[in-house]
Amino acid sequence: MATDKFEVSLKKLEEIVTRLETGSLSLEDSLKAFEEGVKHSAFCSSRLDEAERRVEILLRQKDGSLKREPFEPDEE
């Protein structure tokens, strides 16, 4: 499922950021990690864009207009 791939990619991106923030990688390793991070970031961004389009489709009114409603998380 695409969600699983998103979660895995996001986790890898977080790990890469952590490794880069330590400053312990060589320049070459830092560049390789950065390249991998860019790929994971692009993948996650495209999945989030796709999810937003799907939500808009679900909110589309019968007349074709979109009814936008602000997201309000549950207060617990």
N, C-alpha and C positions, 0 to 999 in steps of 0.2 A: 504494500500500500504506500502511496506517495507520502502520507503523513509520517510513516516510519522513516522513510528516507530523509524527510525534512528534519525530523528530530535527530537523526544520526548526524546529518550534515551540520546542524546547529551546534550539537555537542562537540564535533570536531573543530568547528570554528572557535568555540569558546576555549578549547584546549590549545589551539594555535595561538590565540591572543595571550593566554597565560604564559606560554613558552616564550613568546616575543617580549612580553613585559619583564621577564626575569633578566633579560640582557645577557644571558649566559651563552647564547648561540653565536657561532661564528658568523661573519658577514654572509658567506655563501649559504649556510644553513638558514639564516634569517630570511634571505631572499627566496629560498625554496619554500619555507614555511609561509611567507607572505603570498607567494603565487598560489599555493594551495588554499590559503585563506580567502583570496579573491574569488577562486572558483566556488568555494562553499558559500560565500556571501552572495554571489550571483545566483546560485541555485536556490538559496533560501528566499532571496528577493523575488525571483520568478514564481516560486510557489505561493508566496504571500500575495502577489499581484493576481495570480490565478484564483486564489481563494476570495479575494475582494470582488472579482468579476462574477464569481458564482453567487456570492451573497447578493450582488446587485440584481442578478437574474431572479433570485428568489423573492426580492422585494419589488419586482416590476409589477405595476398595476395592470388591470385588464385593458386600460386604454393605452398601454405602452409606456406611460410615464413611470418614473421611479419615485417611490415614496421613501425618502431617506429618513431614518430614525437614528438619533444618537445612541451610541452604545453606552449603556449604564450598567456597570458591573453590580452584582448582588452585594449589598452591604451586609456583612456577617458580624 
